[in-house]
Amino acid sequence: MQKKIKKCSGCRPSRRDILEKRDQWHKDIHRGITPGYRLAWLARLDALYLQKLMSEFDLGPGMIPYVNELYRREGQTQEELARCLDVNSSAAARSLAALEQRGLVERRVNPKNRRQKLVYPTEKNFAMREKFFAALEMNNEMLLRGFEPEEREQLMSFMSRMLQNAIGALEED
């Protein structure tokens, strides 16, 4: 006899949960809930949409920043990537291993320091580059649909100020 696994109330909802309950959540979103709540939901929904867009590349949302950063500057060490993306080195190692397994990155010995490995995009990765950036642009357009150019600028300005506030709060003490 199989036990039913009870979902804890603190678990993040799945895509199916979101679609099934979207009407209720739509009402909740407009009830005046805190900015943090709205930002968390926006991040979750954006990640789901981005995952859908990136499915043809077999990329999860956590791998996208690595691919993007390696297009910007290939040949970084794992430590440099982790620092640049503000993640811990073990998270970077797991993501890079998954990308390597998919044939999207390769690690080469650093000729200047043979103990280090440098990370490079593969030919397979470069072949998807144009479609990758097109998917990112589609995601941005989805988020900003219906906004006038001035509103887009204003939104980005507000978000920058919110980020500065959050960073400042963490630096206090």
Backbone as CSV, one residue per row, in Angstrom:
resi,resn,N_x,N_y,N_z,CA_x,CA_y,CA_z,C_x,C_y,C_z
1,MET,0.830,-1.161,0.000,0.000,0.000,0.000,0.891,1.246,0.000
2,GLN,0.621,2.135,-0.960,1.415,3.340,-1.064,0.891,4.420,-0.141
3,LYS,1.837,5.125,0.458,1.473,6.258,1.289,1.255,7.468,0.397
4,LYS,0.265,8.260,0.733,0.078,9.517,0.031,1.047,10.530,0.631
5,ILE,1.749,11.199,-0.242,2.677,12.219,0.223,1.912,13.524,0.328
6,LYS,1.924,14.060,1.526,1.233,15.330,1.748,2.183,16.464,1.386
7,LYS,1.695,17.351,0.547,2.493,18.506,0.143,2.492,19.514,1.281
8,CYS,3.673,19.954,1.666,3.731,20.916,2.759,3.278,22.282,2.272
9,SER,2.757,23.074,3.166,2.207,24.381,2.787,3.290,25.360,2.363
10,GLY,4.538,25.074,2.708,5.622,25.978,2.349,6.231,25.691,0.987
11,CYS,5.793,24.616,0.316,6.359,24.260,-0.979,5.970,25.274,-2.045
12,ARG,6.856,25.437,-2.993,6.554,26.316,-4.119,5.583,25.586,-5.038
13,PRO,4.610,26.271,-5.576,3.629,25.627,-6.444,4.245,25.223,-7.773
14,SER,3.696,24.173,-8.362,4.136,23.726,-9.670,3.430,24.546,-10.744
15,ARG,3.862,24.349,-11.971,3.217,25.044,-13.098,1.737,24.673,-13.160
16,ARG,1.424,23.403,-12.940,0.034,22.939,-12.979,-0.788,23.630,-11.898
17,ASP,-0.211,23.724,-10.687,-0.903,24.425,-9.591,-1.206,25.865,-9.981
18,ILE,-0.230,26.495,-10.586,-0.402,27.897,-10.977,-1.532,28.038,-11.981
19,LEU,-1.535,27.172,-12.982,-2.574,27.259,-14.000,-3.956,26.953,-13.434
20,GLU,-4.032,25.963,-12.531,-5.320,25.592,-11.943,-5.861,26.677,-11.021
21,LYS,-4.977,27.373,-10.345,-5.396,28.343,-9.331,-5.177,29.785,-9.759
22,ARG,-4.933,30.008,-11.044,-4.559,31.357,-11.479,-5.621,32.404,-11.185
23,ASP,-6.903,32.026,-11.257,-7.948,33.021,-10.987,-7.864,33.525,-9.549
24,GLN,-7.686,32.601,-8.594,-7.574,33.004,-7.199,-6.317,33.842,-6.980
25,TRP,-5.203,33.413,-7.572,-3.961,34.150,-7.401,-4.048,35.519,-8.065
26,HIS,-4.756,35.573,-9.185,-4.939,36.863,-9.849,-5.653,37.834,-8.896
27,LYS,-6.656,37.348,-8.190,-7.358,38.183,-7.206,-6.414,38.563,-6.069
28,ASP,-5.625,37.593,-5.591,-4.688,37.847,-4.496,-3.670,38.916,-4.872
29,ILE,-3.186,38.856,-6.104,-2.161,39.789,-6.554,-2.690,41.222,-6.489
30,HIS,-3.965,41.388,-6.751,-4.546,42.731,-6.773,-5.095,43.170,-5.419
31,ARG,-4.863,42.402,-4.370,-5.364,42.755,-3.040,-4.444,43.706,-2.296
32,GLY,-3.355,44.101,-2.884,-2.441,45.009,-2.203,-1.390,44.273,-1.394
33,ILE,-1.015,43.097,-1.823,0.004,42.315,-1.134,1.355,43.012,-1.309
34,THR,2.301,42.749,-0.460,3.590,43.444,-0.408,4.387,43.348,-1.713
35,PRO,5.293,44.300,-1.930,6.154,44.242,-3.123,6.985,42.955,-3.166
36,GLY,7.478,42.524,-2.008,8.279,41.302,-1.970,7.501,40.093,-2.459
37,TYR,6.234,40.008,-2.066,5.371,38.911,-2.511,5.212,38.959,-4.032
38,ARG,4.931,40.141,-4.542,4.733,40.286,-5.981,6.018,39.986,-6.748
39,LEU,7.142,40.442,-6.231,8.413,40.167,-6.900,8.730,38.674,-6.907
40,ALA,8.451,38.009,-5.795,8.697,36.564,-5.726,7.835,35.820,-6.738
41,TRP,6.571,36.193,-6.830,5.677,35.552,-7.797,6.100,35.866,-9.218
42,LEU,6.484,37.095,-9.459,6.934,37.462,-10.796,8.166,36.643,-11.183
43,ALA,9.094,36.499,-10.259,10.298,35.708,-10.530,9.940,34.251,-10.821
44,ARG,9.017,33.700,-10.050,8.606,32.302,-10.246,7.920,32.123,-11.604
45,LEU,6.984,32.995,-11.931,6.268,32.897,-13.206,7.204,33.143,-14.380
46,ASP,8.114,34.090,-14.227,9.091,34.365,-15.273,9.987,33.153,-15.500
47,ALA,10.414,32.511,-14.421,11.259,31.316,-14.548,10.520,30.203,-15.292
48,LEU,9.231,30.035,-15.014,8.440,29.015,-15.712,8.333,29.319,-17.210
49,TYR,8.097,30.578,-17.530,7.993,30.967,-18.945,9.346,30.810,-19.642
50,LEU,10.398,31.232,-18.966,11.739,31.113,-19.532,12.112,29.642,-19.737
51,GLN,11.718,28.799,-18.806,11.981,27.362,-18.931,11.290,26.817,-20.180
52,LYS,10.084,27.275,-20.429,9.343,26.865,-21.627,10.091,27.308,-22.890
53,LEU,10.559,28.548,-22.901,11.288,29.068,-24.055,12.614,28.340,-24.275
54,MET,13.265,27.950,-23.195,14.592,27.345,-23.287,14.544,25.815,-23.392
55,SER,13.353,25.232,-23.423,13.245,23.767,-23.429,13.916,23.148,-24.650
56,GLU,13.903,23.823,-25.778,14.542,23.260,-26.975,16.056,23.149,-26.809
57,PHE,16.632,23.915,-25.897,18.075,23.859,-25.647,18.418,22.951,-24.470
58,ASP,17.400,22.409,-23.816,17.571,21.576,-22.629,18.265,22.362,-21.512
59,LEU,17.821,23.623,-21.352,18.383,24.490,-20.313,17.323,24.797,-19.271
60,GLY,17.679,24.618,-18.028,16.827,25.066,-16.941,17.162,26.512,-16.617
61,PRO,16.276,27.205,-15.877,16.521,28.614,-15.556,17.858,28.872,-14.863
62,GLY,18.325,27.933,-14.051,19.583,28.124,-13.340,20.812,28.052,-14.224
63,MET,20.673,27.490,-15.420,21.820,27.358,-16.331,21.969,28.568,-17.250
64,ILE,20.892,29.311,-17.416,20.880,30.422,-18.367,21.938,31.481,-18.050
65,PRO,22.086,31.893,-16.795,23.127,32.908,-16.515,24.538,32.446,-16.882
66,TYR,24.829,31.150,-16.736,26.159,30.641,-17.078,26.398,30.732,-18.580
67,VAL,25.417,30.297,-19.352,25.544,30.355,-20.811,25.708,31.811,-21.246
68,ASN,24.881,32.666,-20.712,24.929,34.088,-21.063,26.287,34.705,-20.722
69,GLU,26.783,34.414,-19.533,28.074,34.972,-19.104,29.221,34.426,-19.945
70,LEU,29.154,33.161,-20.343,30.226,32.595,-21.161,30.206,33.154,-22.582
71,TYR,29.044,33.551,-23.077,29.011,34.249,-24.365,29.714,35.601,-24.227
72,ARG,29.505,36.229,-23.080,30.090,37.549,-22.839,31.608,37.468,-22.684
73,ARG,32.052,36.444,-21.933,33.491,36.315,-21.677,33.829,34.837,-21.484
74,GLU,34.254,34.207,-22.539,34.606,32.787,-22.452,35.986,32.619,-21.836
75,GLY,36.260,31.421,-21.345,37.566,31.135,-20.778,37.738,31.582,-19.345
76,GLN,36.641,31.676,-18.601,36.715,32.026,-17.178,36.914,30.755,-16.359
77,THR,37.443,30.915,-15.173,37.504,29.786,-14.252,36.130,29.614,-13.609
78,GLN,35.919,28.471,-13.037,34.670,28.203,-12.314,34.495,29.200,-11.174
79,GLU,35.572,29.543,-10.505,35.514,30.483,-9.394,35.134,31.883,-9.878
80,GLU,35.690,32.293,-11.017,35.346,33.602,-11.579,33.869,33.658,-11.963
81,LEU,33.374,32.581,-12.569,31.960,32.516,-12.932,31.075,32.600,-11.694
82,ALA,31.436,31.847,-10.665,30.649,31.852,-9.428,30.615,33.255,-8.825
83,ARG,31.750,33.904,-8.795,31.827,35.254,-8.226,31.014,36.241,-9.073
84,CYS,31.151,36.149,-10.379,30.447,37.051,-11.295,28.929,36.883,-11.179
85,LEU,28.462,35.635,-11.019,27.028,35.355,-10.940,26.509,35.383,-9.508
86,ASP,27.404,35.624,-8.565,27.052,35.707,-7.151,26.388,34.427,-6.645
87,VAL,27.042,33.301,-6.940,26.595,31.997,-6.436,27.775,31.333,-5.749
88,ASN,27.482,30.352,-4.904,28.606,29.674,-4.254,29.257,28.703,-5.235
89,SER,30.492,28.339,-4.956,31.263,27.543,-5.909,30.688,26.148,-6.122
90,SER,30.029,25.578,-5.109,29.448,24.247,-5.313,28.233,24.317,-6.245
91,ALA,27.452,25.393,-6.161,26.324,25.571,-7.085,26.849,25.751,-8.508
92,ALA,27.919,26.512,-8.650,28.528,26.709,-9.969,29.035,25.376,-10.510
93,ALA,29.657,24.588,-9.664,30.179,23.290,-10.104,29.054,22.384,-10.602
94,ARG,27.935,22.362,-9.884,26.792,21.525,-10.306,26.213,22.001,-11.635
95,SER,26.041,23.305,-11.777,25.485,23.840,-13.030,26.424,23.593,-14.203
96,LEU,27.709,23.805,-13.990,28.674,23.578,-15.071,28.763,22.104,-15.434
97,ALA,28.664,21.229,-14.445,28.671,19.790,-14.736,27.461,19.415,-15.587
98,ALA,26.303,19.987,-15.262,25.092,19.711,-16.051,25.242,20.254,-17.470
99,LEU,25.814,21.435,-17.611,26.032,22.010,-18.944,27.057,21.184,-19.734
100,GLU,28.075,20.699,-19.038,29.098,19.872,-19.684,28.480,18.554,-20.153
101,GLN,27.625,17.980,-19.326,26.949,16.726,-19.664,26.054,16.900,-20.901
102,ARG,25.481,18.072,-21.077,24.630,18.373,-22.232,25.446,18.767,-23.466
103,GLY,26.763,18.835,-23.301,27.638,19.179,-24.418,27.661,20.662,-24.750
104,LEU,27.332,21.500,-23.759,27.258,22.945,-24.005,28.471,23.717,-23.505
105,VAL,29.237,23.136,-22.600,30.486,23.763,-22.161,31.567,22.690,-22.076
106,GLU,32.794,23.160,-22.146,33.926,22.259,-21.921,34.923,22.972,-21.022
107,ARG,35.621,22.180,-20.242,36.639,22.726,-19.347,38.004,22.337,-19.893
108,ARG,38.873,23.324,-19.975,40.231,23.107,-20.482,41.231,23.554,-19.420
109,VAL,42.352,22.896,-19.381,43.399,23.248,-18.428,43.921,24.643,-18.771
110,ASN,44.081,25.454,-17.736,44.614,26.798,-17.887,46.120,26.681,-18.139
111,PRO,46.613,27.147,-19.289,48.052,27.022,-19.561,48.921,27.816,-18.585
112,LYS,48.355,28.836,-17.952,49.119,29.650,-17.002,49.111,29.070,-15.591
113,ASN,48.137,28.229,-15.305,48.030,27.598,-13.982,47.370,26.244,-14.198
114,ARG,48.175,25.209,-14.298,47.683,23.881,-14.678,46.721,23.276,-13.654
115,ARG,46.620,23.874,-12.467,45.665,23.378,-11.471,44.253,23.879,-11.737
116,GLN,44.133,24.917,-12.562,42.823,25.499,-12.870,42.306,24.994,-14.210
117,LYS,40.977,24.998,-14.301,40.346,24.707,-15.584,39.538,25.926,-15.998
118,LEU,39.618,26.243,-17.269,38.865,27.353,-17.829,37.644,26.799,-18.542
119,VAL,36.541,27.536,-18.478,35.274,27.063,-19.036,35.009,27.799,-20.347
120,TYR,34.674,27.014,-21.380,34.402,27.562,-22.709,33.088,27.001,-23.243
121,PRO,32.357,27.810,-24.015,31.190,27.269,-24.721,31.672,26.333,-25.834
122,THR,30.891,25.325,-26.129,31.230,24.388,-27.206,30.651,24.885,-28.535
123,GLU,30.990,24.189,-29.613,30.409,24.513,-30.924,28.893,24.356,-30.880
124,LYS,28.423,23.328,-30.191,26.971,23.123,-30.035,26.339,24.347,-29.365
125,ASN,27.017,24.877,-28.371,26.542,26.053,-27.661,26.507,27.264,-28.598
126,PHE,27.581,27.485,-29.338,27.620,28.624,-30.256,26.566,28.502,-31.352
127,ALA,26.221,27.270,-31.736,25.205,27.064,-32.767,23.822,27.525,-32.305
128,MET,23.581,27.517,-31.010,22.264,27.918,-30.487,22.231,29.387,-30.046
129,ARG,23.333,30.074,-30.182,23.474,31.432,-29.630,22.384,32.390,-30.116
130,GLU,22.134,32.436,-31.400,21.143,33.369,-31.937,19.746,33.065,-31.386
131,LYS,19.373,31.799,-31.370,18.054,31.411,-30.844,17.970,31.654,-29.331
132,PHE,19.076,31.462,-28.634,19.133,31.703,-27.188,18.802,33.163,-26.885
133,PHE,19.467,34.083,-27.576,19.212,35.502,-27.340,17.821,35.915,-27.812
134,ALA,17.324,35.274,-28.861,15.959,35.555,-29.311,14.954,35.128,-28.237
135,ALA,15.203,33.997,-27.578,14.320,33.539,-26.496,14.365,34.501,-25.314
136,LEU,15.550,34.989,-24.968,15.655,35.975,-23.886,14.892,37.247,-24.237
137,GLU,14.987,37.658,-25.486,14.271,38.863,-25.922,12.755,38.630,-25.875
138,MET,12.303,37.436,-26.271,10.868,37.115,-26.177,10.398,37.193,-24.730
139,ASN,11.239,36.715,-23.822,10.897,36.765,-22.404,10.772,38.210,-21.934
140,ASN,11.722,39.044,-22.322,11.658,40.462,-21.942,10.412,41.129,-22.513
141,GLU,10.110,40.826,-23.756,8.927,41.420,-24.380,7.646,40.954,-23.703
142,MET,7.602,39.685,-23.287,6.433,39.179,-22.566,6.242,39.972,-21.277
143,LEU,7.323,40.186,-20.544,7.229,40.910,-19.274,6.818,42.366,-19.465
144,LEU,7.242,42.973,-20.548,7.017,44.402,-20.740,5.887,44.712,-21.726
145,ARG,5.148,43.676,-22.120,4.031,43.864,-23.053,3.047,44.895,-22.492
146,GLY,2.664,45.848,-23.330,1.692,46.843,-22.913,2.287,48.060,-22.234
147,PHE,3.589,48.059,-22.003,4.249,49.211,-21.389,4.740,50.155,-22.492
148,GLU,4.517,51.419,-22.289,5.061,52.434,-23.192,6.568,52.558,-22.923
149,PRO,7.348,53.067,-23.890,8.795,53.208,-23.672,9.148,53.976,-22.395
150,GLU,8.410,55.032,-22.107,8.690,55.809,-20.895,8.405,54.981,-19.640
151,GLU,7.361,54.167,-19.693,7.022,53.320,-18.553,8.081,52.250,-18.345
152,ARG,8.620,51.739,-19.433,9.693,50.745,-19.335,10.908,51.350,-18.635
153,GLU,11.281,52.550,-19.050,12.417,53.237,-18.415,12.143,53.489,-16.937
154,GLN,10.936,53.923,-16.643,10.557,54.210,-15.264,10.589,52.932,-14.423
155,LEU,10.067,51.854,-14.967,10.080,50.573,-14.257,11.508,50.140,-13.943
156,MET,12.381,50.237,-14.935,13.776,49.850,-14.716,14.426,50.741,-13.660
157,SER,14.087,52.006,-13.660,14.614,52.931,-12.659,14.120,52.543,-11.263
158,PHE,12.827,52.251,-11.144,12.268,51.830,-9.853,12.921,50.540,-9.367
159,MET,13.092,49.595,-10.287,13.696,48.316,-9.901,15.138,48.513,-9.449
160,SER,15.869,49.405,-10.123,17.251,49.694,-9.710,17.276,50.281,-8.309
161,ARG,16.353,51.177,-8.025,16.285,51.772,-6.687,15.941,50.709,-5.641
162,MET,15.031,49.807,-5.978,14.680,48.739,-5.037,15.889,47.844,-4.766
163,LEU,16.642,47.532,-5.819,17.853,46.727,-5.641,18.854,47.452,-4.751
164,GLN,19.032,48.735,-4.983,19.943,49.521,-4.148,19.474,49.525,-2.691
165,ASN,18.168,49.647,-2.473,17.620,49.610,-1.110,17.925,48.266,-0.449
166,ALA,17.717,47.197,-1.174,17.947,45.858,-0.611,19.424,45.643,-0.308
167,ILE,20.305,46.064,-1.217,21.736,45.926,-0.986,22.155,46.772,0.218
168,GLY,21.640,48.002,0.295,21.960,48.877,1.421,21.515,48.284,2.740
169,ALA,20.340,47.666,2.749,19.834,47.053,3.987,20.722,45.891,4.414
170,LEU,21.233,45.139,3.476,22.117,44.018,3.812,23.476,44.500,4.292
171,GLU,23.906,45.638,3.791,25.220,46.181,4.185,25.184,46.850,5.549
172,GLU,23.984,47.222,6.024,23.875,47.827,7.351,24.227,46.776,8.399
173,ASP,24.681,47.193,9.487,25.091,46.337,10.623,26.543,46.027,10.593
